[in-house]
Amino acid sequence: MNCPRCATINLDGSVVCSSCGAQLPTAAPPPGAAPYGAPPMGAAPGYPPGPPPGYYPPPYGVPMQMAPSTSGMAVAGFVLSFLCALLGLIFSIIGYNEVKNSNGMKTGGGLALAGIIISIVNMLLGIMIMSSK
């Protein structure tokens, strides 16, 4: 059954689209179909019923959605920007690139950008202090 919203192919009898979550049109059960929870024909007594209506596991090969995580390099760059400006700048740039190239799976771009700015400001202040002596 194809989703009317995103055209994803879903299992027959699906209630919602496995991709976008849209409500799918329902079809009447075929004549002679066993009611939900009834064991299949020829099954032993006590056979466990199938999944609840509307629940279908994702098809094989569909990646599971994972929550985004914070880039460790971005955090380390931000912290190091206060302690050692050069290391803070390097780690922040690596962390910023990691966040940009992760397609939304890594967060912390703001921390990395702040680490870059703070590192540059600390380096400039250090140069100004050294040149005034």
CORJO-V497362 format. One record per pair of residues at least 12 apart in sequence whose C-alpha atoms are under 6 Angstrom apart, sorted by the first residue. I is the first residue (numbers start at 0). J is the second residue. D is the distance in Angstrom with one decimal. If there is no record, write none. Layout:
BEGIN
i->{I & I}
j->{J & J}
d->{D & D}
END
This chain:
BEGIN
i->{13 & 14 & 36 & 67 & 67 & 68 & 68 & 69 & 69 & 69 & 70 & 70 & 70 & 72 & 72 & 73 & 73 & 73 & 73 & 76 & 76 & 76 & 77 & 80 & 80 & 80 & 84 & 84 & 87 & 88 & 88 & 91 & 91 & 91 & 94 & 95 & 95}
j->{53 & 53 & 48 & 104 & 105 & 105 & 106 & 105 & 106 & 107 & 105 & 106 & 107 & 90 & 94 & 91 & 94 & 110 & 111 & 90 & 91 & 114 & 114 & 114 & 117 & 118 & 118 & 122 & 118 & 115 & 118 & 111 & 114 & 115 & 111 & 108 & 111}
d->{5.8 & 5.1 & 4.8 & 4.4 & 5.2 & 5.0 & 5.9 & 5.4 & 4.6 & 5.4 & 5.7 & 6.0 & 5.8 & 5.6 & 4.5 & 5.2 & 4.2 & 5.9 & 4.5 & 4.4 & 4.2 & 5.6 & 4.1 & 5.5 & 5.9 & 4.7 & 4.5 & 5.9 & 5.9 & 5.2 & 5.3 & 4.7 & 5.5 & 5.6 & 5.9 & 5.5 & 5.2}
END
